[in-house]
C-alpha cells in the first residue's frame, strides 16, 4: 500500500461485514443450498421457497413463477431516451 498503516483486526472485521452483506442479498436454493448463477432459472413457490433448475424436477407442485437470476448491475444500465415528437427543438441563440 501507500505506506498507510493497516490494522489486521479492522481489515478482518470489514471483510466479514462485506461478505455478510453479499450473503444476505443472494438467493439460495432451498433444496441444495446452492447459489444459482446469473442467467439460470430460479423457481419461486407460494410458501417462499426458491428452487434451482436442478432441484425443480424433484418437486411435484408447480412453482408460482419462474424467473432468470439477474446480475448485480441489472437495471442500472444507461438507456437512450425515446425521441419525443411532441417537443419542439430549442431555438439557437446567436451572440449579439
KAKA-V98363 format. One record per residue. N is the residue number from 1. SS is DSSP state (H for helix, E for strand, L for the rest). PHI is phi in degrees with one decimal (none if undefined). OMEGA is omega in radians with two decimals (* if undefined). Layout:
{{N/SS/PHI/OMEGA} {N/SS/PHI/OMEGA}}
This chain:
{{1/L/none/-3.07} {2/L/-88.4/3.12} {3/L/80.3/3.14} {4/L/-76.0/3.12} {5/L/-69.5/3.13} {6/L/-119.7/3.10} {7/L/-106.0/-3.10} {8/H/-58.9/-3.14} {9/H/-67.0/3.12} {10/H/-66.4/3.12} {11/H/-60.1/3.14} {12/H/-64.0/-3.14} {13/H/-65.1/3.12} {14/H/-65.7/3.11} {15/H/-64.6/3.12} {16/H/-62.1/3.14} {17/H/-64.4/-3.12} {18/H/-69.3/3.10} {19/H/-66.7/3.10} {20/H/-63.9/3.12} {21/H/-67.0/3.11} {22/H/-66.5/-3.13} {23/H/-66.0/-3.12} {24/H/-70.3/-3.08} {25/H/-85.8/-3.03} {26/L/-83.3/3.10} {27/L/-97.8/3.10} {28/E/-114.7/3.09} {29/L/-73.7/3.12} {30/L/-73.6/-3.12} {31/L/-83.6/-3.04} {32/L/-117.3/3.13} {33/L/82.7/-3.11} {34/L/-75.6/3.03} {35/E/-93.1/3.14} {36/L/-63.4/-3.14} {37/L/-78.4/3.09} {38/L/-60.9/-3.13} {39/L/95.4/3.12} {40/L/-75.9/-3.13} {41/E/-86.7/3.05} {42/E/-114.8/-3.11} {43/E/-108.2/-3.09} {44/E/-105.6/-3.11} {45/L/-108.8/-3.11} {46/L/-57.9/-3.09} {47/L/-80.8/3.07} {48/L/96.6/3.12} {49/L/-76.0/3.01} {50/E/-120.2/3.11} {51/E/-120.9/3.10} {52/E/-77.5/-3.12} {53/L/-65.7/3.14} {54/L/-77.9/-3.11} {55/L/-88.8/-3.08} {56/H/-57.5/-3.12} {57/H/-61.8/3.13} {58/H/-75.9/-3.07} {59/L/-93.5/-3.13} {60/L/-82.9/-3.09} {61/L/-77.7/3.14} {62/L/-78.5/3.11} {63/L/-70.5/3.08} {64/L/-67.7/3.07} {65/E/-160.5/3.08} {66/E/-127.0/-3.13} {67/E/-148.2/3.12} {68/E/-79.8/3.08} {69/L/-73.9/-3.11} {70/L/-98.9/3.07} {71/L/-77.3/-3.09} {72/L/-64.3/-3.09} {73/L/-90.8/-3.10} {74/L/-64.4/3.11} {75/L/88.9/-3.13} {76/L/-106.8/-3.12} {77/L/-69.3/3.07} {78/L/-80.9/-3.11} {79/L/-116.5/3.09} {80/L/-74.8/3.10} {81/L/-75.2/3.11} {82/L/-68.9/3.07} {83/L/-65.3/-3.11} {84/L/-108.3/-3.11} {85/L/-69.1/-3.12} {86/L/-78.1/3.13} {87/L/-103.8/3.11} {88/L/-83.9/3.10} {89/L/-66.3/3.12} {90/L/-71.8/3.09} {91/L/-69.9/3.14} {92/L/-84.0/3.11} {93/L/-90.9/3.13} {94/L/-105.6/3.13} {95/L/-66.6/-3.10} {96/L/-88.3/*}}
